[in-house]
Amino acid sequence: MRSHISILAAFLAVVSIPAYTQVPKRISYQGLLTTSMGTPAATGSYTLQFELYDSSSGGSSLWTETDTGVSVQQGTLAVILGKVTTLDLGFNKTYYLQVTATAGPGISSPVTFSPRSELTSAPYALRADTAEYAKASPAGGGGPYLPLAGGTMTGAVTSTGDPPITMGKGNFGSGNTNTGTNSFVAGQGNTVSSHRSVISGGLYNLIAIPDCGSAGICAGTISGGAYNLASGNSSTVGGGHRNRARGAFSVVSGGGSEFVADSNAAKGNWSSIGGGKANLASNTASRIGGGSYNRASGAYSTVAGGGGATVTDSNSALGEASTIGGGRSNLVNGSFSTISGGSSNSASFSGSTVGGGLGNTANSGQATVSGGFGNTASGANATVGGGRVNTGDGYEATVGGGHFNFASGSHATVGGGEYNRARGAYSSVSGGGGATAADSNSATGDYSTVGGGHSNKASATSASVGGGYGNTSSGFGSTIGGGQSNTASADRTTIAGGIVNSASGFASVVGGGLADTAGGSYSAVPGGGFNAATGNYSLAAGYSAKARHLGSFVWADSGTAGFSSTAANQFLIRASGGVGIGTSSPTAALEVAGNAKITGNAKITGNLGVGTISPTSRLSVDGSTATTVTMLTVSDTLNETHSVVACNAISGSMTVTLPSFPFCPGRRYIIKKTDPSPNTITVDGDGTQLIDGALTYVLSTVYQYVEVVASPSVGKWLIIGNN
């Protein structure tokens, strides 16, 4: 086994100070035994010899004892030295402990472990038992006690513990006064006039408790310092200078200064001051952590610290359960209100909060200002996140930040920006604004919204302006997406953007452009410039198009002259480059590339070319034409849907009547008999119209026909072909 021991710890057993006690002097000792390989010694029972020397090597043993049956677990051991042989050394110099194993697992001959271990400071407390000033009780004394130089202990009381401990009324130092029962005073010029009180030291401290409660305990404490006062039942001053603990169970830990004005004072019952100077905790369980000139005058109020060089820098927590975290010149006079820090902030209503910053005010119930400068949350449950000179005045209103923003409507919100106003209930301005009040975005309608930009206004219920500049949405549910100087003045109108556009008809729409107007109900201007859709359900597009009538559609090209509707339900197109259908390069006012069908009336004031782009007549057809052929087997009256009429009279004679109304000059019909029967087909002018001067024209043979055309003169048909 390797001769080595490690000292883990050495402790002094509890030893009484008085000389008359017979408590054994012992040292608690722990060590580690290792093998030559450095591993812990085998577990088992050992016989160990302990010796004390006054040198680390050599010399003569001053004390020795042998302990048998010492239990070693994985090399560790723990013994109490002095149990076998009394430790009667003076412990007035350095001692070294030597350990020798005389028996145990693997021990065949004594093994001395090296080096010797130096004793630490704890055992030297044993010297108190032999101190030169320890004396026995004088003859005639009231029991054993310990008189110390410069002090007295009287009225001794001996406890019945093991060992018994003698206590009594003490007065140690110079110039002290102790008139309390079972009280203790030390230091210089200190005075204790209350029972069971203690002044541990210091200068000119005073414990004077006029009301010790129903139990008469008093029990004031001053640990030290100078000119401190503990006058509350069970009050405490830890130290410092000129501090005052006046409330029952109050505490001043320290601080103050040599000047009376710097005194910390804990006046409230259970109040406390951690330190600093000129602090005052004046109500029940009020608390000041430190700082200077702070005031915690509300019950259960707290000022953690801060304050400043003068009383004007004071943090004041006046409300019940109010809190100030720090900073200076902060004022909380609302119950359950909080200011975390900053300067010159105020939380003046129940549950209000200021997080920090400078000059902020939360003066309504549960209102909050998180920080910033000069902000005010004056509506109940209102919030200002930060920024500068913002105001949340409405119930549960919110201003996120920015500058000079104002949310005065119930549940209104201003996200940020500058000079913005949300005055309507549930209104919102996300941001924007500008450097002056004239740049303000304003949401004054209930549920109205302004997204951003500047000088925009949403003044009606549920109105909205997305952004831009100088836009006004004043109709219920009206919307402006952006742009400049646009106005949506009727209910449920929309302007997507552009400049100086107006939507003044109910549910009208302007897509954009310049100076466009949608004045009719449900009217629309997709864009362009200077267009006007003033008829209900009308549409105007392009440039200077005017859809002035009900249901009119006017599309104008870039020509500067106005192009207007002249009647309801018109579809008008002005396209100086031509209208192409199926072609992107029209060569005429209207060019259709492909088939075209007209089922109603149509008017073309110029020449019409079919299959040709150069018509030489009103109608020029380059190619074949087709017309409608109608088969009749019974009498019938012709109209605009007939052209060529083939008649089969096999079943009997029949009459084909020409139309008399409406008047249709120029209309042509070809009427032909297709059957070989002797039955006739009579072409009748409706009894009032003449056919080449006759009232009727008769077809009696197969394949006989007549072609007639309506004369420009009313009531006349002209025969232009027959056989």
Secondary structure as the mmCIF struct_conf table of DSSP 4:
data_model
#
loop_
_struct_conf.conf_type_id
_struct_conf.id
_struct_conf.beg_label_comp_id
_struct_conf.beg_label_asym_id
_struct_conf.beg_label_seq_id
_struct_conf.end_label_comp_id
_struct_conf.end_label_asym_id
_struct_conf.end_label_seq_id
STRN STRN1 ILE A 5 LEU A 12
HELX_LH_PP_P HELX_LH_PP_P1 ALA A 13 VAL A 14
BEND BEND1 PRO A 18 PRO A 18
TURN_TY1_P TURN_TY1_P1 ALA A 19 TYR A 20
HELX_LH_PP_P HELX_LH_PP_P2 VAL A 23 LYS A 25
STRN STRN2 ILE A 27 LEU A 33
STRN STRN3 THR A 34 THR A 34
TURN_TY1_P TURN_TY1_P2 SER A 36 MET A 37
BEND BEND2 GLY A 38 GLY A 38
HELX_LH_PP_P HELX_LH_PP_P3 THR A 39 THR A 39
STRN STRN4 PRO A 40 PRO A 40
HELX_LH_PP_P HELX_LH_PP_P4 ALA A 41 ALA A 42
BEND BEND3 THR A 43 THR A 43
STRN STRN5 GLY A 44 TYR A 53
BEND BEND4 ASP A 54 GLY A 59
BEND BEND5 LEU A 62 LEU A 62
STRN STRN6 TRP A 63 VAL A 72
STRN STRN7 GLN A 73 GLN A 73
TURN_TY1_P TURN_TY1_P3 GLN A 74 GLY A 75
STRN STRN8 THR A 76 LEU A 81
TURN_TY1_P TURN_TY1_P4 GLY A 82 GLY A 82
BEND BEND6 LYS A 83 THR A 85
BEND BEND7 LYS A 93 LYS A 93
STRN STRN9 TYR A 96 ALA A 103
BEND BEND8 GLY A 104 GLY A 104
TURN_TY1_P TURN_TY1_P5 PRO A 105 GLY A 106
BEND BEND9 SER A 108 SER A 109
STRN STRN10 VAL A 111 GLU A 118
HELX_LH_PP_P HELX_LH_PP_P5 LEU A 119 LEU A 119
BEND BEND10 SER A 121 SER A 121
HELX_RH_3T_P HELX_RH_3T_P1 ALA A 122 THR A 130
TURN_TY1_P TURN_TY1_P6 GLU A 132 TYR A 133
HELX_LH_PP_P HELX_LH_PP_P6 ALA A 136 PRO A 138
TURN_TY1_P TURN_TY1_P7 ALA A 139 GLY A 140
BEND BEND11 GLY A 142 GLY A 143
TURN_TY1_P TURN_TY1_P8 ALA A 149 GLY A 150
STRN STRN11 GLY A 151 THR A 158
BEND BEND12 GLY A 161 PRO A 163
STRN STRN12 THR A 166 SER A 174
BEND BEND13 GLY A 175 GLY A 175
STRN STRN13 THR A 177 ASN A 178
BEND BEND14 GLY A 180 GLY A 180
TURN_TY1_P TURN_TY1_P9 THR A 181 ASN A 182
STRN STRN14 PHE A 184 GLN A 188
BEND BEND15 GLY A 189 GLY A 189
STRN STRN15 THR A 191 VAL A 192
BEND BEND16 SER A 194 SER A 194
TURN_TY1_P TURN_TY1_P10 HIS A 195 ARG A 196
STRN STRN16 VAL A 198 ILE A 199
BEND BEND17 GLY A 201 GLY A 201
STRN STRN17 LEU A 203 LEU A 203
BEND BEND18 TYR A 204 TYR A 204
STRN STRN18 LEU A 206 ILE A 207
BEND BEND19 PRO A 210 PRO A 210
TURN_TY1_P TURN_TY1_P11 GLY A 213 GLY A 216
STRN STRN19 THR A 221 ILE A 222
BEND BEND20 GLY A 224 GLY A 224
STRN STRN20 ALA A 226 ALA A 226
BEND BEND21 TYR A 227 TYR A 227
STRN STRN21 LEU A 229 ALA A 230
BEND BEND22 GLY A 232 GLY A 232
TURN_TY1_P TURN_TY1_P12 ASN A 233 SER A 234
STRN STRN22 THR A 236 VAL A 237
BEND BEND23 GLY A 239 GLY A 240
STRN STRN23 HIS A 241 HIS A 241
BEND BEND24 ARG A 242 ARG A 242
STRN STRN24 ARG A 244 ALA A 245
BEND BEND25 GLY A 247 GLY A 247
TURN_TY1_P TURN_TY1_P13 ALA A 248 PHE A 249
STRN STRN25 VAL A 251 VAL A 252
BEND BEND26 GLY A 254 GLY A 254
STRN STRN26 GLY A 256 GLY A 256
BEND BEND27 GLU A 258 PHE A 259
HELX_RH_3T_P HELX_RH_3T_P2 VAL A 260 ASP A 262
STRN STRN27 ALA A 265 ALA A 266
BEND BEND28 GLY A 268 GLY A 268
TURN_TY1_P TURN_TY1_P14 ASN A 269 TRP A 270
STRN STRN28 SER A 272 ILE A 273
BEND BEND29 GLY A 275 GLY A 275
STRN STRN29 LYS A 277 LYS A 277
BEND BEND30 ALA A 278 ALA A 278
STRN STRN30 LEU A 280 ALA A 281
BEND BEND31 ASN A 283 ASN A 283
TURN_TY1_P TURN_TY1_P15 THR A 284 ALA A 285
STRN STRN31 ARG A 287 ILE A 288
BEND BEND32 GLY A 290 GLY A 290
STRN STRN32 SER A 292 SER A 292
BEND BEND33 TYR A 293 TYR A 293
STRN STRN33 ARG A 295 ALA A 296
BEND BEND34 GLY A 298 GLY A 298
TURN_TY1_P TURN_TY1_P16 ALA A 299 TYR A 300
STRN STRN34 THR A 302 VAL A 303
BEND BEND35 GLY A 305 GLY A 305
STRN STRN35 GLY A 307 GLY A 307
BEND BEND36 ALA A 309 THR A 310
HELX_RH_3T_P HELX_RH_3T_P3 VAL A 311 ASP A 313
STRN STRN36 SER A 316 ALA A 317
BEND BEND37 GLY A 319 GLY A 319
TURN_TY1_P TURN_TY1_P17 GLU A 320 ALA A 321
STRN STRN37 THR A 323 ILE A 324
BEND BEND38 GLY A 326 GLY A 326
STRN STRN38 ARG A 328 ARG A 328
BEND BEND39 SER A 329 SER A 329
STRN STRN39 LEU A 331 VAL A 332
BEND BEND40 GLY A 334 GLY A 334
TURN_TY1_P TURN_TY1_P18 SER A 335 PHE A 336
STRN STRN40 THR A 338 ILE A 339
BEND BEND41 GLY A 341 GLY A 341
STRN STRN41 SER A 343 SER A 343
BEND BEND42 SER A 344 SER A 344
STRN STRN42 SER A 346 ALA A 347
BEND BEND43 PHE A 349 PHE A 349
TURN_TY1_P TURN_TY1_P19 SER A 350 GLY A 351
STRN STRN43 THR A 353 VAL A 354
BEND BEND44 GLY A 356 GLY A 357
STRN STRN44 LEU A 358 LEU A 358
BEND BEND45 GLY A 359 GLY A 359
STRN STRN45 THR A 361 ALA A 362
BEND BEND46 SER A 364 SER A 364
TURN_TY1_P TURN_TY1_P20 GLY A 365 GLN A 366
STRN STRN46 THR A 368 VAL A 369
BEND BEND47 GLY A 371 GLY A 372
STRN STRN47 PHE A 373 PHE A 373
BEND BEND48 GLY A 374 GLY A 374
STRN STRN48 THR A 376 ALA A 377
BEND BEND49 GLY A 379 GLY A 379
TURN_TY1_P TURN_TY1_P21 ALA A 380 ASN A 381
STRN STRN49 THR A 383 VAL A 384
BEND BEND50 GLY A 386 GLY A 387
STRN STRN50 ARG A 388 ARG A 388
BEND BEND51 VAL A 389 VAL A 389
STRN STRN51 THR A 391 GLY A 392
BEND BEND52 GLY A 394 GLY A 394
TURN_TY1_P TURN_TY1_P22 TYR A 395 GLU A 396
STRN STRN52 THR A 398 VAL A 399
BEND BEND53 GLY A 401 GLY A 402
STRN STRN53 HIS A 403 HIS A 403
BEND BEND54 PHE A 404 PHE A 404
STRN STRN54 PHE A 406 ALA A 407
BEND BEND55 GLY A 409 GLY A 409
TURN_TY1_P TURN_TY1_P23 SER A 410 HIS A 411
STRN STRN55 THR A 413 VAL A 414
BEND BEND56 GLY A 416 GLY A 417
STRN STRN56 GLU A 418 GLU A 418
BEND BEND57 TYR A 419 TYR A 419
STRN STRN57 ARG A 421 ALA A 422
BEND BEND58 GLY A 424 GLY A 424
TURN_TY1_P TURN_TY1_P24 ALA A 425 TYR A 426
STRN STRN58 SER A 428 VAL A 429
BEND BEND59 GLY A 431 GLY A 431
STRN STRN59 GLY A 433 GLY A 433
BEND BEND60 ALA A 435 THR A 436
HELX_RH_3T_P HELX_RH_3T_P4 ALA A 437 ASP A 439
STRN STRN60 SER A 442 ALA A 443
BEND BEND61 GLY A 445 GLY A 445
TURN_TY1_P TURN_TY1_P25 ASP A 446 TYR A 447
STRN STRN61 THR A 449 VAL A 450
BEND BEND62 GLY A 452 GLY A 453
STRN STRN62 HIS A 454 HIS A 454
BEND BEND63 SER A 455 SER A 455
STRN STRN63 LYS A 457 ALA A 458
BEND BEND64 ALA A 460 ALA A 460
TURN_TY1_P TURN_TY1_P26 THR A 461 SER A 462
STRN STRN64 SER A 464 VAL A 465
BEND BEND65 GLY A 467 GLY A 467
STRN STRN65 TYR A 469 TYR A 469
BEND BEND66 GLY A 470 GLY A 470
STRN STRN66 THR A 472 SER A 473
BEND BEND67 GLY A 475 GLY A 475
TURN_TY1_P TURN_TY1_P27 PHE A 476 GLY A 477
STRN STRN67 THR A 479 ILE A 480
BEND BEND68 GLY A 482 GLY A 482
STRN STRN68 GLN A 484 GLN A 484
BEND BEND69 SER A 485 SER A 485
STRN STRN69 THR A 487 ALA A 488
BEND BEND70 ALA A 490 ALA A 490
TURN_TY1_P TURN_TY1_P28 ASP A 491 ARG A 492
STRN STRN70 THR A 494 ILE A 495
BEND BEND71 GLY A 497 GLY A 497
STRN STRN71 ILE A 499 ILE A 499
BEND BEND72 VAL A 500 VAL A 500
STRN STRN72 SER A 502 ALA A 503
BEND BEND73 GLY A 505 GLY A 505
TURN_TY1_P TURN_TY1_P29 PHE A 506 ALA A 507
STRN STRN73 VAL A 509 VAL A 510
BEND BEND74 GLY A 512 GLY A 513
STRN STRN74 LEU A 514 LEU A 514
BEND BEND75 ALA A 515 ALA A 515
STRN STRN75 THR A 517 ALA A 518
BEND BEND76 GLY A 520 GLY A 520
TURN_TY1_P TURN_TY1_P30 SER A 521 TYR A 522
STRN STRN76 ALA A 524 VAL A 525
BEND BEND77 GLY A 527 GLY A 527
STRN STRN77 GLY A 529 GLY A 529
BEND BEND78 PHE A 530 PHE A 530
STRN STRN78 ALA A 532 ALA A 533
BEND BEND79 GLY A 535 GLY A 535
TURN_TY1_P TURN_TY1_P31 ASN A 536 TYR A 537
STRN STRN79 LEU A 539 GLY A 542
STRN STRN80 TYR A 543 TYR A 543
BEND BEND80 SER A 544 SER A 544
STRN STRN81 ALA A 545 ALA A 547
BEND BEND81 HIS A 549 HIS A 549
TURN_TY1_P TURN_TY1_P32 LEU A 550 GLY A 551
STRN STRN82 PHE A 553 ALA A 556
BEND BEND82 SER A 558 SER A 558
BEND BEND83 THR A 560 ALA A 561
STRN STRN83 PHE A 563 SER A 564
BEND BEND84 ALA A 567 ALA A 567
TURN_TY1_P TURN_TY1_P33 ALA A 568 ASN A 569
STRN STRN84 PHE A 571 ARG A 574
TURN_TY1_P TURN_TY1_P34 SER A 576 GLY A 577
STRN STRN85 VAL A 579 ILE A 581
BEND BEND85 GLY A 582 GLY A 582
BEND BEND86 SER A 584 SER A 585
BEND BEND87 THR A 587 ALA A 589
STRN STRN86 LEU A 590 VAL A 592
BEND BEND88 ALA A 593 GLY A 594
BEND BEND89 GLY A 600 GLY A 600
BEND BEND90 THR A 605 GLY A 606
STRN STRN87 LEU A 608 VAL A 610
BEND BEND91 GLY A 611 GLY A 611
BEND BEND92 ILE A 613 SER A 614
BEND BEND93 THR A 616 ARG A 618
STRN STRN88 LEU A 619 VAL A 621
BEND BEND94 ASP A 622 GLY A 623
STRN STRN89 VAL A 629 LEU A 632
BEND BEND95 THR A 633 VAL A 634
STRN STRN90 ASP A 636 THR A 637
TURN_TY1_P TURN_TY1_P35 GLU A 640 THR A 641
BEND BEND96 SER A 643 SER A 643
STRN STRN91 VAL A 644 CYS A 647
TURN_TY1_P TURN_TY1_P36 ILE A 650 SER A 651
BEND BEND97 GLY A 652 GLY A 652
STRN STRN92 MET A 654 THR A 657
HELX_LH_PP_P HELX_LH_PP_P7 LEU A 658 PRO A 659
BEND BEND98 PHE A 661 PRO A 662
TURN_TY1_P TURN_TY1_P37 PRO A 665 GLY A 666
STRN STRN93 ARG A 668 LYS A 673
BEND BEND99 SER A 677 PRO A 678
STRN STRN94 ILE A 681 ASP A 684
TURN_TY1_P TURN_TY1_P38 ASP A 686 THR A 688
STRN STRN95 LEU A 690 ILE A 691
TURN_TY1_P TURN_TY1_P39 ASP A 692 GLY A 693
STRN STRN96 ALA A 694 ALA A 694
BEND BEND100 LEU A 695 LEU A 695
STRN STRN97 THR A 696 LEU A 699
BEND BEND101 THR A 701 THR A 701
TURN_TY1_P TURN_TY1_P40 VAL A 702 TYR A 703
STRN STRN98 TYR A 705 ALA A 710
BEND BEND102 PRO A 712 SER A 713
TURN_TY1_P TURN_TY1_P41 VAL A 714 GLY A 715
STRN STRN99 LYS A 716 ASN A 722
#
